[in-house]
Amino acid sequence: MTALTIPLHATGTRRIPLWDNARFLCVTLVVIGHGVQRLTIDSNNALIVYLVIYAFHMPAFAIISGYFSKASPPTSRRMKKVLTDILLPYVIMEAIWSLVQFLVEGKPSFNPSKPSWTLWFLLALGIFRLVLPYLVLFRWPFLLAIVLSVGAGYFDNIDSTFSLSRAIGILPFFVLGWKARQWGVIEKWRNLGARIWWLRAAALAVFGGWLAVVGLNILLWRRIDLRFWFFYDYSYSGLGADEWWAGFVRLAVMVLAVILSAAFFALVPRRTTWMTRFGQATMYIYLLHSFLLYPLRESGVLRGDHSSASWLVFMILACFAISILLASPLVRRIFHPLIEPKPGWLFIPLEDEIRGPSHTDPTGSRRAVQGRVASTTTEDGSLPRVSPRVDA
């Protein structure tokens, strides 16, 4: 651990590196999970990596998104951002995916109600943004979100149409992220200074324990298809669990995800690192990585002899490289019109836009704009105070 005073920017504010580091690591886990998925068919080692990641990576992403979401009644400006930052990129990327699948597989499959591959999370974010102001009207919004998530699994007609099943399934994590901001959890964590070694040791023990549970029982997890429980996508009957107590299995999976997410955030560096600047481009990584992995997944190259441990290590390293590549300034410049479209001509002028544009993407990442860096606010929504601290 090294002492670090977070530097002032031109605006007199500072970023909080913890969030950029967490976003980059989280989206890289998404890329790794997708990258090794085909290997899991023939490799138990790959399935171990897959299950360790899938147990918490999307819940952690939802927690981050919830932390930076507002629960107040939406202004016209915020409603417009749901359209421009979530729904419009979704339609654009869905159209591109449909074209790719038509050219490669001959499938005329454009159907916006059935999101392709990774695009389900964009629709889920849109649903989260729309329902959060209503949820917080209740006395216990987090408890209500848990009831909705567990209860949705009992209904077969709540399916992947418009990502409804997965959105309801991981809604508690989004609400938990929002509650964490109200509780000031992250600010308390950052104020612990250097006295965090024992918490990080505990976090490592948590991941070590989960890795042991997965590795020692991998044949069981393969036989019961445990991975599908981590998708929050299928009804309990669709998972082969028609029993009345199936909801408690989902509840246990959710508790596991919260514990692993907490351990993950505890291990994320709090200081500025080599990955911090890449955390400002999570949407580019998330939406574009699937196009790079698609040929590998569909060609069958990751099967048979190519499912060895050496190929697993190669794919993990390649996925790290893909994340870094897609977060580069050149890629962001080229794909900016697709990932962050600004179709001002579609909308009437809005009175509350006089405050200036927001540069926060749906995952909560605030990016550098016009030679300056927008700051990340503290838990109460105000600009963070600048003071020397020991971060690690």
TORKOL-750306 format. One record per residue (C-alpha): residue in three letters; x, y, z; residue number from 0. Coordinates in Angstrom, 2 decimals, always signed. Layout:
REM residues N
[pt 'ala'; [X; Y; Z]; NUM]
...
This chain:
REM residues 392
[pt 'met'; [+0.00; +0.00; +0.00]; 0]
[pt 'thr'; [+1.26; +3.44; -0.87]; 1]
[pt 'ala'; [+0.18; +6.83; +0.29]; 2]
[pt 'leu'; [-1.56; +8.79; -2.38]; 3]
[pt 'thr'; [-3.16; +12.20; -2.50]; 4]
[pt 'ile'; [-5.76; +12.17; -5.24]; 5]
[pt 'pro'; [-4.89; +15.05; -7.57]; 6]
[pt 'leu'; [-7.08; +18.02; -8.20]; 7]
[pt 'his'; [-8.42; +18.49; -11.72]; 8]
[pt 'ala'; [-8.96; +21.73; -13.53]; 9]
[pt 'thr'; [-12.44; +22.01; -12.10]; 10]
[pt 'gly'; [-11.22; +21.76; -8.50]; 11]
[pt 'thr'; [-12.83; +18.35; -8.07]; 12]
[pt 'arg'; [-11.48; +14.84; -8.05]; 13]
[pt 'arg'; [-12.49; +11.40; -9.22]; 14]
[pt 'ile'; [-12.90; +8.41; -6.95]; 15]
[pt 'pro'; [-10.65; +5.74; -8.50]; 16]
[pt 'leu'; [-12.38; +2.91; -6.61]; 17]
[pt 'trp'; [-15.39; +3.06; -8.91]; 18]
[pt 'asp'; [-13.42; +3.18; -12.15]; 19]
[pt 'asn'; [-11.32; +0.23; -10.99]; 20]
[pt 'ala'; [-14.43; -1.73; -9.99]; 21]
[pt 'arg'; [-16.18; -1.03; -13.29]; 22]
[pt 'phe'; [-13.21; -2.17; -15.35]; 23]
[pt 'leu'; [-12.67; -5.35; -13.34]; 24]
[pt 'cys'; [-16.36; -6.15; -13.37]; 25]
[pt 'val'; [-16.78; -5.74; -17.13]; 26]
[pt 'thr'; [-13.57; -7.71; -17.70]; 27]
[pt 'leu'; [-15.09; -10.57; -15.71]; 28]
[pt 'val'; [-18.05; -10.36; -18.09]; 29]
[pt 'val'; [-15.70; -10.69; -21.07]; 30]
[pt 'ile'; [-13.83; -13.60; -19.46]; 31]
[pt 'gly'; [-17.08; -15.39; -18.65]; 32]
[pt 'his'; [-18.22; -15.10; -22.26]; 33]
[pt 'gly'; [-14.77; -16.00; -23.54]; 34]
[pt 'val'; [-14.47; -19.30; -21.67]; 35]
[pt 'gln'; [-18.11; -20.36; -22.03]; 36]
[pt 'arg'; [-17.51; -22.72; -24.96]; 37]
[pt 'leu'; [-14.56; -24.29; -23.13]; 38]
[pt 'thr'; [-16.87; -25.35; -20.28]; 39]
[pt 'ile'; [-18.50; -27.97; -22.50]; 40]
[pt 'asp'; [-15.37; -30.15; -22.43]; 41]
[pt 'ser'; [-13.29; -28.70; -19.58]; 42]
[pt 'asn'; [-14.02; -28.90; -15.86]; 43]
[pt 'asn'; [-11.32; -26.30; -15.22]; 44]
[pt 'ala'; [-13.12; -23.85; -17.48]; 45]
[pt 'leu'; [-16.42; -24.63; -15.76]; 46]
[pt 'ile'; [-14.84; -23.87; -12.38]; 47]
[pt 'val'; [-13.70; -20.45; -13.62]; 48]
[pt 'tyr'; [-17.11; -19.87; -15.19]; 49]
[pt 'leu'; [-19.08; -20.71; -12.05]; 50]
[pt 'val'; [-16.82; -18.62; -9.81]; 51]
[pt 'ile'; [-17.36; -15.61; -12.08]; 52]
[pt 'tyr'; [-21.05; -16.06; -12.84]; 53]
[pt 'ala'; [-21.98; -16.40; -9.19]; 54]
[pt 'phe'; [-21.50; -12.66; -8.70]; 55]
[pt 'his'; [-20.29; -10.64; -11.71]; 56]
[pt 'met'; [-23.66; -9.39; -13.02]; 57]
[pt 'pro'; [-25.05; -8.79; -9.50]; 58]
[pt 'ala'; [-21.92; -6.71; -8.82]; 59]
[pt 'phe'; [-22.50; -4.78; -12.05]; 60]
[pt 'ala'; [-26.11; -4.15; -11.00]; 61]
[pt 'ile'; [-24.94; -2.93; -7.57]; 62]
[pt 'ile'; [-22.61; -0.42; -9.24]; 63]
[pt 'ser'; [-25.40; +0.80; -11.53]; 64]
[pt 'gly'; [-27.80; +1.13; -8.62]; 65]
[pt 'tyr'; [-25.29; +3.10; -6.58]; 66]
[pt 'phe'; [-25.23; +5.83; -9.20]; 67]
[pt 'ser'; [-28.97; +5.88; -9.87]; 68]
[pt 'lys'; [-31.43; +8.47; -8.60]; 69]
[pt 'ala'; [-34.77; +7.57; -7.06]; 70]
[pt 'ser'; [-36.36; +11.01; -7.23]; 71]
[pt 'pro'; [-39.21; +11.61; -9.72]; 72]
[pt 'pro'; [-37.58; +11.72; -13.15]; 73]
[pt 'thr'; [-37.13; +15.04; -14.88]; 74]
[pt 'ser'; [-37.67; +15.34; -18.62]; 75]
[pt 'arg'; [-33.89; +15.41; -19.00]; 76]
[pt 'arg'; [-33.48; +12.11; -17.14]; 77]
[pt 'met'; [-36.30; +10.51; -19.13]; 78]
[pt 'lys'; [-34.57; +11.59; -22.31]; 79]
[pt 'lys'; [-31.33; +10.00; -21.10]; 80]
[pt 'val'; [-33.08; +6.65; -20.68]; 81]
[pt 'leu'; [-33.96; +6.89; -24.36]; 82]
[pt 'thr'; [-30.56; +8.11; -25.60]; 83]
[pt 'asp'; [-28.25; +6.21; -23.23]; 84]
[pt 'ile'; [-30.09; +2.89; -23.01]; 85]
[pt 'leu'; [-32.93; +2.29; -25.47]; 86]
[pt 'leu'; [-31.39; +3.86; -28.57]; 87]
[pt 'pro'; [-28.02; +2.04; -28.20]; 88]
[pt 'tyr'; [-30.03; -1.13; -27.61]; 89]
[pt 'val'; [-31.95; -0.75; -30.86]; 90]
[pt 'ile'; [-28.77; +0.09; -32.77]; 91]
[pt 'met'; [-26.79; -2.85; -31.42]; 92]
[pt 'glu'; [-29.73; -5.24; -31.79]; 93]
[pt 'ala'; [-30.05; -4.24; -35.44]; 94]
[pt 'ile'; [-26.32; -4.82; -35.98]; 95]
[pt 'trp'; [-26.46; -8.19; -34.26]; 96]
[pt 'ser'; [-29.43; -9.23; -36.38]; 97]
[pt 'leu'; [-27.53; -8.28; -39.52]; 98]
[pt 'val'; [-24.46; -10.24; -38.41]; 99]
[pt 'gln'; [-26.52; -13.32; -37.63]; 100]
[pt 'phe'; [-28.28; -13.05; -40.97]; 101]
[pt 'leu'; [-25.02; -12.80; -42.89]; 102]
[pt 'val'; [-23.28; -15.58; -40.95]; 103]
[pt 'glu'; [-26.09; -17.96; -40.07]; 104]
[pt 'gly'; [-28.77; -16.99; -42.56]; 105]
[pt 'lys'; [-31.24; -16.12; -39.81]; 106]
[pt 'pro'; [-33.56; -13.16; -40.47]; 107]
[pt 'ser'; [-33.91; -12.64; -36.74]; 108]
[pt 'phe'; [-34.50; -8.95; -35.96]; 109]
[pt 'asn'; [-36.79; -9.00; -32.95]; 110]
[pt 'pro'; [-36.24; -6.16; -30.45]; 111]
[pt 'ser'; [-38.37; -7.97; -27.86]; 112]
[pt 'lys'; [-35.78; -10.77; -27.67]; 113]
[pt 'pro'; [-32.38; -9.21; -26.88]; 114]
[pt 'ser'; [-29.32; -10.80; -28.45]; 115]
[pt 'trp'; [-26.65; -12.20; -26.17]; 116]
[pt 'thr'; [-25.30; -9.38; -23.93]; 117]
[pt 'leu'; [-27.94; -6.78; -24.80]; 118]
[pt 'trp'; [-30.36; -7.96; -22.14]; 119]
[pt 'phe'; [-28.58; -5.87; -19.52]; 120]
[pt 'leu'; [-29.34; -2.63; -21.38]; 121]
[pt 'leu'; [-33.06; -3.36; -21.23]; 122]
[pt 'ala'; [-32.71; -4.37; -17.58]; 123]
[pt 'leu'; [-31.05; -1.03; -16.81]; 124]
[pt 'gly'; [-33.93; +0.77; -18.52]; 125]
[pt 'ile'; [-36.43; -1.14; -16.41]; 126]
[pt 'phe'; [-34.45; -0.42; -13.23]; 127]
[pt 'arg'; [-34.39; +3.31; -13.96]; 128]
[pt 'leu'; [-38.14; +3.35; -14.57]; 129]
[pt 'val'; [-39.23; +1.36; -11.50]; 130]
[pt 'leu'; [-36.81; +2.70; -8.86]; 131]
[pt 'pro'; [-38.79; +5.92; -8.13]; 132]
[pt 'tyr'; [-41.84; +3.75; -7.48]; 133]
[pt 'leu'; [-40.03; +1.14; -5.40]; 134]
[pt 'val'; [-38.62; +3.70; -2.98]; 135]
[pt 'leu'; [-42.14; +4.85; -2.12]; 136]
[pt 'phe'; [-42.47; +1.65; -0.10]; 137]
[pt 'arg'; [-41.11; +1.35; +3.40]; 138]
[pt 'trp'; [-38.81; -1.58; +2.55]; 139]
[pt 'pro'; [-37.87; -1.35; -1.14]; 140]
[pt 'phe'; [-35.00; -3.83; -0.85]; 141]
[pt 'leu'; [-37.22; -6.45; +0.78]; 142]
[pt 'leu'; [-39.88; -5.86; -1.88]; 143]
[pt 'ala'; [-37.30; -6.34; -4.63]; 144]
[pt 'ile'; [-36.25; -9.66; -3.07]; 145]
[pt 'val'; [-39.87; -10.83; -2.92]; 146]
[pt 'leu'; [-40.38; -9.90; -6.57]; 147]
[pt 'ser'; [-37.18; -11.68; -7.62]; 148]
[pt 'val'; [-37.92; -14.88; -5.74]; 149]
[pt 'gly'; [-41.60; -14.83; -6.66]; 150]
[pt 'ala'; [-41.00; -14.29; -10.39]; 151]
[pt 'gly'; [-39.35; -17.70; -10.64]; 152]
[pt 'tyr'; [-42.66; -19.42; -9.91]; 153]
[pt 'phe'; [-44.27; -18.05; -13.09]; 154]
[pt 'asp'; [-43.41; -19.61; -16.43]; 155]
[pt 'asn'; [-44.89; -16.71; -18.38]; 156]
[pt 'ile'; [-42.28; -14.29; -16.99]; 157]
[pt 'asp'; [-39.61; -15.01; -19.57]; 158]
[pt 'ser'; [-36.80; -13.32; -21.50]; 159]
[pt 'thr'; [-39.15; -11.11; -23.52]; 160]
[pt 'phe'; [-37.77; -7.59; -23.08]; 161]
[pt 'ser'; [-35.38; -9.13; -20.50]; 162]
[pt 'leu'; [-38.18; -9.09; -17.94]; 163]
[pt 'ser'; [-37.20; -12.29; -16.13]; 164]
[pt 'arg'; [-33.56; -11.29; -15.71]; 165]
[pt 'ala'; [-34.44; -7.70; -14.83]; 166]
[pt 'ile'; [-36.75; -8.83; -12.03]; 167]
[pt 'gly'; [-34.26; -11.51; -11.04]; 168]
[pt 'ile'; [-31.35; -9.13; -10.40]; 169]
[pt 'leu'; [-33.46; -6.16; -9.29]; 170]
[pt 'pro'; [-32.52; -6.68; -5.60]; 171]
[pt 'phe'; [-28.85; -6.05; -6.41]; 172]
[pt 'phe'; [-29.67; -2.80; -8.17]; 173]
[pt 'val'; [-31.75; -1.66; -5.18]; 174]
[pt 'leu'; [-28.98; -2.80; -2.84]; 175]
[pt 'gly'; [-26.54; -0.56; -4.71]; 176]
[pt 'trp'; [-28.92; +2.37; -4.30]; 177]
[pt 'lys'; [-29.33; +1.60; -0.58]; 178]
[pt 'ala'; [-25.55; +1.34; -0.15]; 179]
[pt 'arg'; [-25.29; +4.95; -1.26]; 180]
[pt 'gln'; [-27.92; +5.98; +1.29]; 181]
[pt 'trp'; [-26.04; +4.11; +4.01]; 182]
[pt 'gly'; [-22.71; +5.69; +3.05]; 183]
[pt 'val'; [-21.05; +2.27; +2.87]; 184]
[pt 'ile'; [-18.41; +3.17; +0.31]; 185]
[pt 'glu'; [-17.43; +6.42; +1.98]; 186]
[pt 'lys'; [-16.97; +4.55; +5.27]; 187]
[pt 'trp'; [-14.84; +1.99; +3.44]; 188]
[pt 'arg'; [-12.67; +4.68; +1.88]; 189]
[pt 'asn'; [-12.22; +6.39; +5.25]; 190]
[pt 'leu'; [-10.76; +3.27; +6.84]; 191]
[pt 'gly'; [-7.39; +4.33; +5.48]; 192]
[pt 'ala'; [-4.75; +1.62; +5.67]; 193]
[pt 'arg'; [-6.60; -0.43; +8.29]; 194]
[pt 'ile'; [-8.17; -2.76; +5.77]; 195]
[pt 'trp'; [-5.74; -5.65; +5.48]; 196]
[pt 'trp'; [-7.89; -7.92; +7.63]; 197]
[pt 'leu'; [-10.99; -7.23; +5.52]; 198]
[pt 'arg'; [-9.10; -7.99; +2.35]; 199]
[pt 'ala'; [-7.75; -11.15; +3.93]; 200]
[pt 'ala'; [-11.33; -12.13; +4.74]; 201]
[pt 'ala'; [-12.37; -11.35; +1.15]; 202]
[pt 'leu'; [-9.62; -13.59; -0.18]; 203]
[pt 'ala'; [-10.79; -16.32; +2.19]; 204]
[pt 'val'; [-14.33; -15.94; +0.85]; 205]
[pt 'phe'; [-13.20; -16.41; -2.74]; 206]
[pt 'gly'; [-10.89; -19.24; -1.71]; 207]
[pt 'gly'; [-13.77; -20.98; +0.01]; 208]
[pt 'trp'; [-16.10; -20.56; -2.97]; 209]
[pt 'leu'; [-13.39; -21.79; -5.33]; 210]
[pt 'ala'; [-12.94; -24.89; -3.15]; 211]
[pt 'val'; [-16.70; -25.54; -3.04]; 212]
[pt 'val'; [-16.93; -25.27; -6.82]; 213]
[pt 'gly'; [-13.78; -27.26; -7.57]; 214]
[pt 'leu'; [-14.45; -30.14; -5.17]; 215]
[pt 'asn'; [-18.01; -30.59; -6.41]; 216]
[pt 'ile'; [-17.63; -29.71; -10.07]; 217]
[pt 'leu'; [-19.17; -32.97; -11.32]; 218]
[pt 'leu'; [-22.26; -32.31; -9.20]; 219]
[pt 'trp'; [-22.57; -28.73; -10.44]; 220]
[pt 'arg'; [-22.22; -29.94; -14.03]; 221]
[pt 'arg'; [-24.86; -32.61; -13.53]; 222]
[pt 'ile'; [-27.45; -30.23; -12.06]; 223]
[pt 'asp'; [-26.53; -27.35; -14.42]; 224]
[pt 'leu'; [-25.87; -24.94; -11.57]; 225]
[pt 'arg'; [-24.81; -22.21; -14.02]; 226]
[pt 'phe'; [-28.39; -21.67; -15.16]; 227]
[pt 'trp'; [-29.38; -20.61; -11.63]; 228]
[pt 'phe'; [-26.88; -17.74; -11.94]; 229]
[pt 'phe'; [-28.63; -16.38; -15.05]; 230]
[pt 'tyr'; [-31.81; -15.35; -13.17]; 231]
[pt 'asp'; [-33.53; -16.03; -16.48]; 232]
[pt 'tyr'; [-35.54; -19.24; -16.22]; 233]
[pt 'ser'; [-38.52; -20.17; -14.10]; 234]
[pt 'tyr'; [-37.95; -22.80; -11.45]; 235]
[pt 'ser'; [-39.88; -25.37; -13.48]; 236]
[pt 'gly'; [-37.70; -24.49; -16.46]; 237]
[pt 'leu'; [-34.69; -25.33; -14.28]; 238]
[pt 'gly'; [-36.22; -28.66; -13.36]; 239]
[pt 'ala'; [-37.19; -27.55; -9.85]; 240]
[pt 'asp'; [-40.96; -27.78; -9.49]; 241]
[pt 'glu'; [-40.86; -28.04; -5.71]; 242]
[pt 'trp'; [-42.38; -25.33; -3.52]; 243]
[pt 'trp'; [-39.00; -24.62; -1.93]; 244]
[pt 'ala'; [-37.30; -23.71; -5.24]; 245]
[pt 'gly'; [-37.55; -20.04; -4.30]; 246]
[pt 'phe'; [-35.24; -20.65; -1.36]; 247]
[pt 'val'; [-32.60; -21.90; -3.78]; 248]
[pt 'arg'; [-32.74; -18.59; -5.64]; 249]
[pt 'leu'; [-32.60; -16.78; -2.30]; 250]
[pt 'ala'; [-29.47; -18.75; -1.38]; 251]
[pt 'val'; [-27.94; -17.91; -4.77]; 252]
[pt 'met'; [-28.69; -14.23; -4.11]; 253]
[pt 'val'; [-27.08; -14.35; -0.66]; 254]
[pt 'leu'; [-24.01; -15.98; -2.20]; 255]
[pt 'ala'; [-23.88; -13.23; -4.85]; 256]
[pt 'val'; [-24.03; -10.49; -2.20]; 257]
[pt 'ile'; [-21.24; -12.09; -0.16]; 258]
[pt 'leu'; [-19.01; -12.55; -3.21]; 259]
[pt 'ser'; [-19.79; -9.02; -4.47]; 260]
[pt 'ala'; [-18.82; -7.58; -1.09]; 261]
[pt 'ala'; [-15.58; -9.55; -1.21]; 262]
[pt 'phe'; [-14.97; -8.34; -4.75]; 263]
[pt 'phe'; [-15.42; -4.68; -3.82]; 264]
[pt 'ala'; [-13.17; -5.17; -0.80]; 265]
[pt 'leu'; [-10.38; -6.38; -3.10]; 266]
[pt 'val'; [-10.74; -3.57; -5.65]; 267]
[pt 'pro'; [-7.87; -1.07; -5.33]; 268]
[pt 'arg'; [-8.99; +2.27; -3.90]; 269]
[pt 'arg'; [-6.11; +4.22; -5.42]; 270]
[pt 'thr'; [-5.42; +5.21; -9.00]; 271]
[pt 'thr'; [-3.97; +2.27; -10.93]; 272]
[pt 'trp'; [-3.20; +1.34; -14.53]; 273]
[pt 'met'; [-6.83; +0.21; -14.98]; 274]
[pt 'thr'; [-8.51; +3.33; -13.60]; 275]
[pt 'arg'; [-8.79; +5.17; -16.92]; 276]
[pt 'phe'; [-10.25; +2.09; -18.59]; 277]
[pt 'gly'; [-13.14; +2.15; -16.13]; 278]
[pt 'gln'; [-14.54; +5.16; -17.96]; 279]
[pt 'ala'; [-15.35; +3.03; -21.03]; 280]
[pt 'thr'; [-17.31; +0.10; -19.63]; 281]
[pt 'met'; [-20.18; +0.49; -22.09]; 282]
[pt 'tyr'; [-17.78; +0.19; -25.03]; 283]
[pt 'ile'; [-16.26; -2.98; -23.59]; 284]
[pt 'tyr'; [-19.61; -4.49; -22.71]; 285]
[pt 'leu'; [-21.34; -3.83; -26.03]; 286]
[pt 'leu'; [-18.43; -4.50; -28.40]; 287]
[pt 'his'; [-16.62; -7.50; -26.91]; 288]
[pt 'ser'; [-19.25; -9.95; -28.10]; 289]
[pt 'phe'; [-18.44; -9.15; -31.73]; 290]
[pt 'leu'; [-14.82; -10.14; -31.16]; 291]
[pt 'leu'; [-15.74; -13.35; -29.33]; 292]
[pt 'tyr'; [-18.52; -14.36; -31.71]; 293]
[pt 'pro'; [-16.23; -15.99; -34.33]; 294]
[pt 'leu'; [-14.44; -18.05; -31.66]; 295]
[pt 'arg'; [-17.69; -19.17; -30.05]; 296]
[pt 'glu'; [-19.39; -20.14; -33.31]; 297]
[pt 'ser'; [-16.43; -21.68; -35.15]; 298]
[pt 'gly'; [-16.02; -24.56; -32.70]; 299]
[pt 'val'; [-12.34; -23.80; -32.21]; 300]
[pt 'leu'; [-12.78; -23.85; -28.43]; 301]
[pt 'arg'; [-13.85; -27.50; -28.35]; 302]
[pt 'gly'; [-12.03; -30.81; -28.01]; 303]
[pt 'asp'; [-8.24; -30.48; -27.92]; 304]
[pt 'his'; [-8.62; -26.70; -27.68]; 305]
[pt 'ser'; [-10.33; -26.96; -24.30]; 306]
[pt 'ser'; [-7.10; -27.70; -22.41]; 307]
[pt 'ala'; [-5.85; -25.75; -19.41]; 308]
[pt 'ser'; [-3.40; -23.87; -21.61]; 309]
[pt 'trp'; [-6.24; -22.69; -23.84]; 310]
[pt 'leu'; [-8.15; -21.62; -20.75]; 311]
[pt 'val'; [-5.24; -19.46; -19.60]; 312]
[pt 'phe'; [-4.86; -18.10; -23.13]; 313]
[pt 'met'; [-8.53; -17.12; -23.32]; 314]
[pt 'ile'; [-8.43; -15.40; -19.91]; 315]
[pt 'leu'; [-5.41; -13.33; -20.96]; 316]
[pt 'ala'; [-6.97; -12.63; -24.36]; 317]
[pt 'cys'; [-10.14; -11.36; -22.67]; 318]
[pt 'phe'; [-8.08; -8.97; -20.54]; 319]
[pt 'ala'; [-6.45; -7.71; -23.73]; 320]
[pt 'ile'; [-9.85; -7.30; -25.40]; 321]
[pt 'ser'; [-11.09; -5.19; -22.49]; 322]
[pt 'ile'; [-8.06; -2.92; -22.69]; 323]
[pt 'leu'; [-8.34; -2.64; -26.47]; 324]
[pt 'leu'; [-12.03; -1.73; -26.43]; 325]
[pt 'ala'; [-11.44; +0.91; -23.74]; 326]
[pt 'ser'; [-8.77; +2.63; -25.83]; 327]
[pt 'pro'; [-9.34; +6.22; -27.04]; 328]
[pt 'leu'; [-9.23; +5.13; -30.69]; 329]
[pt 'val'; [-12.01; +2.56; -30.31]; 330]
[pt 'arg'; [-14.11; +5.00; -28.31]; 331]
[pt 'arg'; [-13.67; +7.64; -30.97]; 332]
[pt 'ile'; [-14.68; +5.28; -33.78]; 333]
[pt 'phe'; [-17.69; +3.73; -32.10]; 334]
[pt 'his'; [-18.92; +6.77; -30.18]; 335]
[pt 'pro'; [-21.89; +7.37; -32.54]; 336]
[pt 'leu'; [-23.13; +3.81; -31.92]; 337]
[pt 'ile'; [-22.49; +3.47; -28.19]; 338]
[pt 'glu'; [-23.29; +7.06; -27.18]; 339]
[pt 'pro'; [-25.60; +8.43; -29.86]; 340]
[pt 'lys'; [-26.72; +12.03; -29.43]; 341]
[pt 'pro'; [-29.72; +12.46; -31.76]; 342]
[pt 'gly'; [-30.74; +15.90; -30.58]; 343]
[pt 'trp'; [-32.91; +16.36; -33.65]; 344]
[pt 'leu'; [-35.31; +13.70; -32.34]; 345]
[pt 'phe'; [-36.35; +15.68; -29.28]; 346]
[pt 'ile'; [-37.96; +18.96; -28.45]; 347]
[pt 'pro'; [-35.85; +21.40; -26.37]; 348]
[pt 'leu'; [-36.03; +20.68; -22.65]; 349]
[pt 'glu'; [-35.99; +23.42; -20.03]; 350]
[pt 'asp'; [-33.92; +21.42; -17.54]; 351]
[pt 'glu'; [-31.10; +20.98; -20.06]; 352]
[pt 'ile'; [-29.80; +24.47; -19.32]; 353]
[pt 'arg'; [-27.68; +22.94; -16.54]; 354]
[pt 'gly'; [-25.46; +21.42; -19.19]; 355]
[pt 'pro'; [-25.02; +17.89; -20.50]; 356]
[pt 'ser'; [-24.40; +14.90; -18.30]; 357]
[pt 'his'; [-21.59; +12.56; -19.19]; 358]
[pt 'thr'; [-22.53; +9.61; -17.01]; 359]
[pt 'asp'; [-23.20; +6.38; -18.87]; 360]
[pt 'pro'; [-25.78; +3.81; -17.67]; 361]
[pt 'thr'; [-23.17; +2.02; -15.55]; 362]
[pt 'gly'; [-22.42; +5.20; -13.58]; 363]
[pt 'ser'; [-19.11; +6.02; -15.25]; 364]
[pt 'arg'; [-18.32; +9.73; -15.58]; 365]
[pt 'arg'; [-15.94; +10.49; -18.41]; 366]
[pt 'ala'; [-13.47; +13.20; -19.34]; 367]
[pt 'val'; [-15.05; +15.82; -21.57]; 368]
[pt 'gln'; [-13.55; +18.77; -23.44]; 369]
[pt 'gly'; [-10.22; +18.69; -21.66]; 370]
[pt 'arg'; [-11.53; +18.28; -18.15]; 371]
[pt 'val'; [-12.69; +15.38; -16.00]; 372]
[pt 'ala'; [-16.15; +15.20; -14.51]; 373]
[pt 'ser'; [-16.10; +14.21; -10.88]; 374]
[pt 'thr'; [-17.79; +11.34; -9.11]; 375]
[pt 'thr'; [-19.97; +12.56; -6.27]; 376]
[pt 'thr'; [-20.03; +11.29; -2.72]; 377]
[pt 'glu'; [-22.84; +9.31; -1.14]; 378]
[pt 'asp'; [-25.02; +12.33; -0.42]; 379]
[pt 'gly'; [-24.73; +13.60; -3.98]; 380]
[pt 'ser'; [-22.33; +16.43; -3.20]; 381]
[pt 'leu'; [-18.84; +16.88; -4.59]; 382]
[pt 'pro'; [-16.25; +14.99; -2.55]; 383]
[pt 'arg'; [-13.90; +16.86; -0.28]; 384]
[pt 'val'; [-10.24; +16.88; -1.22]; 385]
[pt 'ser'; [-7.94; +15.68; +1.53]; 386]
[pt 'pro'; [-4.82; +13.55; +1.78]; 387]
[pt 'arg'; [-5.54; +9.92; +2.61]; 388]
[pt 'val'; [-3.92; +6.53; +2.40]; 389]
[pt 'asp'; [-5.68; +4.50; -0.27]; 390]
[pt 'ala'; [-4.81; +1.06; -1.48]; 391]
